[in-house]
Amino acid sequence: MPYQCDGEVVETPWRLGLSLSGFRTTIDFGATEIDLEEESVIATAGRQWGPRWGLTVGVGVILGGTASHRDATVGDTEVGAGGLLTVSGTWLAAYERPRRPFVSLSGTLSLSTAGAVSDDRDRHLLSAGDLRLGIMVGKTIAGRLVPLLAGRVFGGPVYWRLGGEAVTGTDSHHYAVGGGLIVRLPARLDLFTEVMALGEQSVSVGGTVSF
């Protein structure tokens, strides 16, 4: 999203960011479901074209996590370190006005892979592709605080090995709903937090600087 959402300021075209996040969801592999948790850190670089359009590229490291098998004889297994890539485009659909919030739409493509211990106690690549469409609604308060609501729908394949065979699954929820807060500091530095409580659950914190 742009640094300001009222369309009335000269935008700084570039933005760098760093965030720490974690998510929890259920992956449906057909014959079985796996409860998956992962934590990651991601660095982003974005460019804004005028007050409406923006593009952001991110490169991250999966720090680890847990795959919880419904089979009690397997239990929880480790998700190891890995990597991820993201590309996101945003469009400010409605400018913020004194009595009206801004509305931002987004589309994000991401790819990730990490080594994860499966039910055979061996480590196999757990890889996923994901396409997300999102909406964000927020309002600036006192020029510094920006509370917001967010919703996303998504889908994409997840590849792993279970029972000695290659399997393909997908997220059981396909949606996430929650909210967050941006704190605007001097020198065009933003701090943010986001909590998605419904559907795929996630928490992220981080900061961005615009120039």
Buried (B, 14 or more C-beta within 10 A) or exposed (E): BBBBBBBEEEBBBEBEBBBBBBBBBBBBBEEBBBBBBBBBBBBBEBEBEEBBEBEBEBEBBBBBBBBBBEEEEBEEBEBBEBEBBBEBBBEBEBBBEEEEBBBBBBEBBBBBBBBBBBBEEEBBEBBBBBEBEBBBBBBBEEEEEBBBBBBBBBEBEBBBBBEEEEBEBBBBBBBBBBBBBBEBEEEEEBEBBBBBEEBBBBBBBBBBBBE
